[in-house]
Amino acid sequence: MYIFKVAVVGAGTMGAEIAQVVSWSGLPVVLKDIDQEFVDRGMSKIRQIYQRRVDRGKMTQREMEEKMALVIPTTGFEEFKDVDLVIEAIPEKMPLKKQLFAELDRVCPSTTIFASNTSALSITEMGEATKRPERVAGLHFFYPASFMKLVEVIQGKHTSEETMDTLVDFATELRKLPVRVKECPGFLVNRVLMAAMGEALAFQEETKVPPEEIDAVIKSGGGVPMGPFTLSDTLGLDIVLDVAHTLHEAYGERFAPTQSLINLVQSGKLGVKSGEGFYKYTG
Ligand SMILES: NC(=O)c1ccc[n+]([C@@H]2O[C@H](COP(=O)([O-])OP(=O)(O)OC[C@H]3O[C@@H](n4cnc5c(N)ncnc54)[C@H](O)[C@@H]3O)[C@@H](O)[C@H]2O)c1
């Protein structure tokens, strides 16, 4: 199935980035949130991403306006009558996601594919909130989606091969690198990432080697853009702890969160967004 029009629901951190990626590929994309203020914020984030490219001479102002014209901001469902794919990027709460998918099921054509950008929740359970579970899958972009190549395409228990193939082709059209994953807690990337980050955090707790030293070693030797402490602070320590709890519950002790991470979250130190985590941030 070919995708001619896309909708992204949730214009927050991920939704705006994903809508930018879709518009960049030349497809029209509806960007929906619950409040005009959030839609406007998402639109200015998309504009910022394009503006940086214009400033660096990678595209012209005119090209930027053409891409921006592909994004259709809305708080309603009127634009969903002819979408081929909806990508959900609302908060990581199962009841909210199920309610949204049930609503989408009523307003979208029966052929529309629903994809969730969830980092950890069950695609199968979301699919079961609709009458089209074979057309519900995960499409997990990574932050910042405008830059990160990898996209996990996640197959729930009911997701058809045709839906998987369509999403893999779609991700390739977006110039991303899709990887097929069967549903399991943490999917592929978060399982590997959290195992590595958890080990770095446990090493720090045991040895008291400062985070900046561990970050520097891993960054220089590991071929990664940032070390595990900077990455945790950037993602948000509350989010990292939530994912750790999910994996701990699913796979046992090897994913137990460290006490230092729990203590930081309990004292409101959530990383960059709160001004302090493993590091202090000013300005
Ligand atoms: N932030 C990340 O680094 C990251 C990375 C990968 C995946 N994810 C996943 O992406 C999803 C979104 O995360 P985020 O960080 O962008 O969240 P966010 O809080 O930044 O944005 C969520 C947006 O959804 C809107 N929203 C809430 N309910 C809605 C509804 N019913 N209809 C329309 N809009 C609604 C909110 O107003 C908000 O603007 C989550 O499932 C998260 O786990 C996040």
PDBQT file of the ligand as one rigid body, heavy atoms in Angstrom, charges set to zero:
ROOT
HETATM    1  N1  LIG A 301      10.833  12.156  24.045  1.00  0.00    +0.000 N 
HETATM    2  C1  LIG A 301      11.576  11.172  23.538  1.00  0.00    +0.000 C 
HETATM    3  O1  LIG A 301      12.818  11.223  23.530  1.00  0.00    +0.000 OA
HETATM    4  C2  LIG A 301      10.900   9.966  22.929  1.00  0.00    +0.000 A 
HETATM    5  C3  LIG A 301      11.644   9.123  22.096  1.00  0.00    +0.000 A 
HETATM    6  C4  LIG A 301      11.019   8.045  21.465  1.00  0.00    +0.000 A 
HETATM    7  C5  LIG A 301       9.673   7.798  21.715  1.00  0.00    +0.000 A 
HETATM    8  N2  LIG A 301       8.972   8.620  22.553  1.00  0.00    +0.000 N 
HETATM    9  C6  LIG A 301       7.535   8.329  22.744  1.00  0.00    +0.000 C 
HETATM   10  O2  LIG A 301       6.813   9.255  21.944  1.00  0.00    +0.000 OA
HETATM   11  C7  LIG A 301       5.551   9.541  22.570  1.00  0.00    +0.000 C 
HETATM   12  C8  LIG A 301       5.430  11.037  22.757  1.00  0.00    +0.000 C 
HETATM   13  O3  LIG A 301       6.473  11.476  23.593  1.00  0.00    +0.000 OA
HETATM   14  P1  LIG A 301       6.902  13.007  23.669  1.00  0.00    +0.000 P 
HETATM   15  O4  LIG A 301       8.172  13.046  24.417  1.00  0.00    +0.000 OA
HETATM   16  O5  LIG A 301       6.825  13.627  22.318  1.00  0.00    +0.000 OA
HETATM   17  O6  LIG A 301       5.715  13.599  24.571  1.00  0.00    +0.000 OA
HETATM   18  P2  LIG A 301       5.346  15.139  24.817  1.00  0.00    +0.000 P 
HETATM   19  O7  LIG A 301       4.769  15.195  26.179  1.00  0.00    +0.000 OA
HETATM   20  O8  LIG A 301       6.489  16.039  24.472  1.00  0.00    +0.000 OA
HETATM   21  O9  LIG A 301       4.194  15.411  23.729  1.00  0.00    +0.000 OA
HETATM   22  C9  LIG A 301       2.962  14.795  23.768  1.00  0.00    +0.000 C 
HETATM   23  C10 LIG A 301       1.947  15.723  23.104  1.00  0.00    +0.000 C 
HETATM   24  O10 LIG A 301       0.722  14.995  22.947  1.00  0.00    +0.000 OA
HETATM   25  C11 LIG A 301      -0.360  15.880  23.199  1.00  0.00    +0.000 C 
HETATM   26  N3  LIG A 301      -1.551  15.088  23.501  1.00  0.00    +0.000 N 
HETATM   27  C12 LIG A 301      -1.896  14.477  24.649  1.00  0.00    +0.000 A 
HETATM   28  N4  LIG A 301      -3.069  13.794  24.488  1.00  0.00    +0.000 NA
HETATM   29  C13 LIG A 301      -3.461  14.002  23.205  1.00  0.00    +0.000 A 
HETATM   30  C14 LIG A 301      -4.571  13.571  22.435  1.00  0.00    +0.000 A 
HETATM   31  N5  LIG A 301      -5.503  12.776  22.931  1.00  0.00    +0.000 N 
HETATM   32  N6  LIG A 301      -4.650  13.994  21.153  1.00  0.00    +0.000 NA
HETATM   33  C15 LIG A 301      -3.719  14.800  20.613  1.00  0.00    +0.000 A 
HETATM   34  N7  LIG A 301      -2.620  15.226  21.288  1.00  0.00    +0.000 NA
HETATM   35  C16 LIG A 301      -2.501  14.832  22.567  1.00  0.00    +0.000 A 
HETATM   36  C17 LIG A 301       0.140  16.760  24.342  1.00  0.00    +0.000 C 
HETATM   37  O11 LIG A 301      -0.595  17.960  24.435  1.00  0.00    +0.000 OA
HETATM   38  C18 LIG A 301       1.615  16.968  23.924  1.00  0.00    +0.000 C 
HETATM   39  O12 LIG A 301       1.767  18.114  23.112  1.00  0.00    +0.000 OA
HETATM   40  C19 LIG A 301       5.520   8.728  23.864  1.00  0.00    +0.000 C 
HETATM   41  O13 LIG A 301       4.860   7.527  23.631  1.00  0.00    +0.000 OA
HETATM   42  C20 LIG A 301       7.010   8.503  24.146  1.00  0.00    +0.000 C 
HETATM   43  O14 LIG A 301       7.236   7.336  24.920  1.00  0.00    +0.000 OA
HETATM   44  C21 LIG A 301       9.539   9.700  23.155  1.00  0.00    +0.000 A 
ENDROOT
TORSDOF 0
